[in-house]
Amino acid sequence: MAEHVLIAPDKFKGSLSATQVADRLADGLARAGFAGEAVRMPVADGGDGTVDAAVAAGYRRIEVGVRGPVGRPVTAAFGLLDGTAVIEAAQACGLWLLPPDSLAPLTATSRGVGELIMTAARMRATRVVLGLGGSATTDGGAGLVQALGGLLTDDTGRELGPGGAALARLSELDLAKLRDLSGIEFLVASDVDNPLLGPSGAAAVYAPQKGASPDDVPVLEASLRRWADVAEQACGRSARDDAGAGAAGGLGFAALLFLRAQLRPGISLLLDMLSFGEHLDGARLVITGEGALDEQTLRGKAPAGVARAAAAHDPAIPVVAVAGVCSLSPGQLREAGIAAAYALSDIEPDTSRSMANAGPLVEELAGRIAADWLR
């Protein structure tokens, strides 16, 4: 590939999608006089935006109606290319699907994720990349198992209703009609290494972010423990303590136990899937970014993953980042492989105005990058 700038940002949550950030950066570079090619490659780390990143890289967008987090139908999308399906849990059970005042920590279900997997299987997918993140659920993936044909019943033989709290009444798990997906390779894209249970588990750490009250958390913890006891006995093996079992409210547990999925760091898996390394060939500069460059970035979020890949390339490619705000020191940025950061807050300190005008501000930052790096 001829000399070019590779633009590989994640989304600016609440203001711009990753594709929009990439477009604005390319427009800003052109306006600043950069005459070279700007290759746009929006990225994601397994959370919301993962399907969009796949589609931008050439995957076909498949839309299907599924059951949403509180049972109402929603239209969810996944990407499909050459037998590989990219499924984003948040499309079917994402927190973004619920109004902030109508969260459902005890009853939200992951059933729609299982319905997406079933659709991909019917379309002859042989590999499923399942992005975890942004879910409204803490049901341990029980809804997913129900969608695949598992029957969860209480001690009267009645099928359990949706959500994590109902699992406290779980008596039996019948897998006789569970769909055989053994011909499909499942890869889970997640940067969460929490186990299912305990002080660092799905209920204790993540349920409060999904609306769970202090009284709800022990209810969900006990319910997930009961689910793990019954599910592991039915499958003849354990997964509750595996790294990532607590991801997406325990969806990781169901994927590891029932789908025999392999857990991979989200951004690394997505970059491999998008053939990111090939786009680095001949790159003069890489521009990445996300809404906030902070301590979380250093723990494997998209910009850090992009920077690692650029540093590992032969020759190494310099990386700069754009963000809404940056709380990392120059030393921390350098340690992450990022040579410089350009923040919207440097131009517009007012957060609400910055988010409202994020597009033009990103273009202005692109002009500064061009002046600093592309003369």
Secondary structure by P-SEA (a helix, b strand, c coil): ccbbbbbbbccccccccaaaaaaaaaaaaaaaccccbbbbbbbbccccaaaaaaaaabbbbbbbbcccccccbbbbbbbbcccbbbbbcccccccccccccccccccccaaaaaaaaaaaaaacccccccccccccccccaaaaaaaabbbbbccccccccccccccccccccccccccccccbbbbbbccccccccccccccccccccccccaaaaaaaaaaaaaaaaaaaaaaccccccccccccccaaaaaaacccccccccaaaaaaaaaccccccccccbbbbcccccccccccccaaaaaaaaaaacccbbbbbbbcccccccaaaaaaaccccccccccccccaaaaaaaaaaaaaaaaaaaaacccc
